[in-house]
Amino acid sequence: MNKQKLQRLAATAALAFAGLTAQAAPVVVDVAGAQSFNLQGEAGNTVLLIDVGANAVLKSLSWAVELSAFAPSVLSEMQVSFSGFTGPDAITLTPDAFDSAASGSGSYSGYVDLAAWALTIGSDGLLRIEFSEAYKDFAMDVSEGEWLRGSLTFDVTAAAVPEPASAALALLGLGIAAGASRKRRH
């Protein structure tokens, strides 16, 4: 095999691998009915495991939710934590940080850019979401709040996955290049 053919095959393989692009997609999590009983990590809290794909990256989070805090618990104690990625153990969001003295119901929305944290999901692809309380007002087995309705929307960039034809072409090109290289040594 001449040098020009070898270079063309190597270039074809490089183009096939370069064509592997990550795809961004929103992951919408319905929060209706989630209960917060205790502090983060304690039994009773609603915990969701959402498959967002192995090694996916969380780019942003937006929320539009309606919460209900049962007196004496207050709305600002209701929180949601998410984990399952490299970096910090968990990131906690308190949708209402300003109604610190209010029980009852409230609606909240917002957005946070997560790109600076480079939150990459682990190889199992699971995003763990826990609804909890920042302060425990009642006995351990009593719900302090409920997420009545709404959603959390994560902008997730999936890990690059080669299309079967592109991967096969790239592997074929690398195999031919390796074979030609070995042939020249003999």
C-alpha positions as CSV (number, residue, x, y, z in Angstrom):
1,M,0.0,0.0,0.0
2,N,1.5,3.3,-1.0
3,K,2.0,6.3,1.4
4,Q,-0.9,8.4,-0.2
5,K,-3.4,5.6,0.3
6,L,-2.3,5.1,3.9
7,Q,-2.7,8.9,4.5
8,R,-6.2,8.9,2.9
9,L,-7.3,6.0,5.1
10,A,-5.9,7.6,8.2
11,A,-7.6,10.9,7.3
12,T,-10.9,9.0,6.7
13,A,-10.6,7.4,10.2
14,A,-9.8,10.8,11.8
15,L,-12.9,12.4,10.1
16,A,-15.1,9.5,11.3
17,F,-13.9,10.1,14.9
18,A,-14.1,13.9,14.6
19,G,-17.8,13.5,13.5
20,L,-18.7,12.1,16.8
21,T,-20.5,15.0,18.5
22,A,-22.3,15.1,21.8
23,Q,-26.0,15.8,21.6
24,A,-27.8,18.1,24.0
25,A,-31.2,17.3,25.2
26,P,-33.5,18.4,28.0
27,V,-34.4,15.9,30.8
28,V,-37.6,16.9,32.4
29,V,-38.4,15.6,35.8
30,D,-42.0,15.8,37.1
31,V,-41.9,16.6,40.8
32,A,-45.6,16.2,41.6
33,G,-46.2,14.3,44.8
34,A,-42.6,14.3,46.0
35,Q,-42.4,14.4,49.8
36,S,-39.8,15.9,52.1
37,F,-39.7,14.2,55.5
38,N,-36.2,14.6,56.9
39,L,-32.8,16.2,56.4
40,Q,-30.9,15.3,53.3
41,G,-29.7,11.7,53.3
42,E,-32.2,10.5,55.8
43,A,-35.0,7.9,55.4
44,G,-38.4,8.9,54.2
45,N,-37.5,11.6,51.6
46,T,-38.6,11.0,48.0
47,V,-35.6,9.9,46.0
48,L,-35.6,9.6,42.2
49,L,-33.0,8.0,40.0
50,I,-33.1,9.4,36.4
51,D,-31.1,7.7,33.7
52,V,-29.5,10.6,31.7
53,G,-26.8,8.5,30.1
54,A,-23.4,7.4,31.1
55,N,-20.8,10.2,31.3
56,A,-23.4,12.9,30.3
57,V,-22.7,16.5,31.4
58,L,-25.3,18.6,33.2
59,K,-25.3,22.1,31.6
60,S,-28.1,23.9,33.3
61,L,-31.2,23.5,35.6
62,S,-34.4,25.4,35.4
63,W,-37.5,24.9,37.6
64,A,-41.1,25.8,37.8
65,V,-42.7,24.3,40.9
66,E,-45.5,24.7,43.4
67,L,-44.6,23.7,47.0
68,S,-46.6,23.2,50.1
69,A,-45.0,23.4,53.6
70,F,-46.9,22.0,56.5
71,A,-46.7,24.3,59.6
72,P,-44.5,24.7,61.6
73,S,-42.2,23.9,58.6
74,V,-41.7,26.8,56.2
75,L,-41.3,27.0,52.4
76,S,-37.6,28.1,52.6
77,E,-36.7,24.7,54.3
78,M,-37.9,22.7,51.3
79,Q,-35.0,21.7,49.1
80,V,-33.9,19.4,46.3
81,S,-30.4,17.9,45.9
82,F,-29.0,16.2,42.9
83,S,-25.9,14.0,42.7
84,G,-24.4,11.1,40.8
85,F,-21.6,13.1,39.1
86,T,-18.0,13.8,39.4
87,G,-17.1,16.8,41.6
88,P,-19.2,17.8,44.6
89,D,-21.1,15.1,46.5
90,A,-24.4,17.0,45.8
91,I,-25.8,20.3,44.7
92,T,-28.8,21.6,46.7
93,L,-31.4,23.9,45.4
94,T,-33.9,25.8,47.6
95,P,-36.6,27.1,45.3
96,D,-37.7,29.6,47.8
97,A,-35.0,31.2,49.9
98,F,-37.1,34.3,50.8
99,D,-40.3,33.1,52.4
100,S,-38.4,32.0,55.5
101,A,-41.3,32.6,57.9
102,A,-44.1,31.3,55.7
103,S,-45.9,27.9,55.8
104,G,-48.5,27.1,53.2
105,S,-48.1,27.1,49.4
106,G,-46.0,29.0,46.9
107,S,-45.0,28.9,43.3
108,Y,-41.3,29.4,42.2
109,S,-39.3,29.3,39.1
110,G,-35.7,30.0,38.1
111,Y,-32.6,29.0,36.2
112,V,-29.0,28.2,37.1
113,D,-26.1,27.7,34.7
114,L,-24.2,24.6,35.7
115,A,-21.6,24.7,32.9
116,A,-18.8,26.1,35.1
117,W,-19.0,23.0,37.4
118,A,-18.5,20.5,34.6
119,L,-20.9,18.0,36.3
120,T,-20.3,14.7,34.5
121,I,-22.6,11.9,35.4
122,G,-20.9,8.6,36.4
123,S,-20.6,5.5,34.2
124,D,-24.0,4.2,35.5
125,G,-25.8,7.2,33.9
126,L,-27.9,7.8,37.0
127,L,-28.8,11.3,38.2
128,R,-30.0,11.0,41.9
129,I,-32.6,13.6,43.0
130,E,-33.6,13.8,46.6
131,F,-36.3,16.0,48.1
132,S,-35.5,17.0,51.7
133,E,-35.8,19.6,54.5
134,A,-33.1,22.0,55.6
135,Y,-34.4,21.8,59.2
136,K,-36.4,19.1,60.9
137,D,-39.5,20.5,62.6
138,F,-41.6,17.3,63.2
139,A,-41.0,13.7,64.3
140,M,-38.9,11.6,61.9
141,D,-41.9,9.8,60.3
142,V,-43.9,13.0,59.5
143,S,-43.9,14.7,56.1
144,E,-43.0,18.4,56.4
145,G,-43.7,19.4,52.8
146,E,-44.9,18.3,49.4
147,W,-44.0,19.3,45.9
148,L,-47.5,19.8,44.5
149,R,-46.7,20.1,40.8
150,G,-44.1,21.3,38.4
151,S,-40.9,20.2,36.9
152,L,-37.1,20.4,37.1
153,T,-35.5,20.6,33.6
154,F,-31.9,19.6,33.2
155,D,-30.1,20.5,30.0
156,V,-27.9,17.4,29.5
157,T,-25.2,16.9,26.9
158,A,-24.9,13.2,26.2
159,A,-21.5,11.6,25.9
160,A,-20.4,11.2,22.2
161,V,-21.5,7.9,20.9
162,P,-20.3,6.8,17.5
163,E,-22.8,5.8,14.8
164,P,-22.2,2.1,13.9
165,A,-21.2,2.9,10.4
166,S,-18.7,5.7,11.5
167,A,-17.2,3.5,14.2
168,A,-16.8,0.6,11.7
169,L,-15.2,2.8,9.1
170,A,-12.8,4.3,11.7
171,L,-11.8,0.9,13.0
172,L,-11.3,-0.4,9.5
173,G,-9.1,2.6,8.7
174,L,-7.1,2.1,11.8
175,G,-6.7,-1.6,11.1
176,I,-5.5,-1.1,7.6
177,A,-3.1,1.6,8.8
178,A,-1.7,-0.7,11.5
179,G,-1.4,-3.6,9.0
180,A,0.4,-1.4,6.4
181,S,2.7,-0.1,9.1
182,R,3.6,-3.6,10.2
183,K,4.1,-4.7,6.6
184,R,6.6,-1.9,6.0
185,R,8.7,-3.0,9.1
186,H,9.2,-6.5,7.6
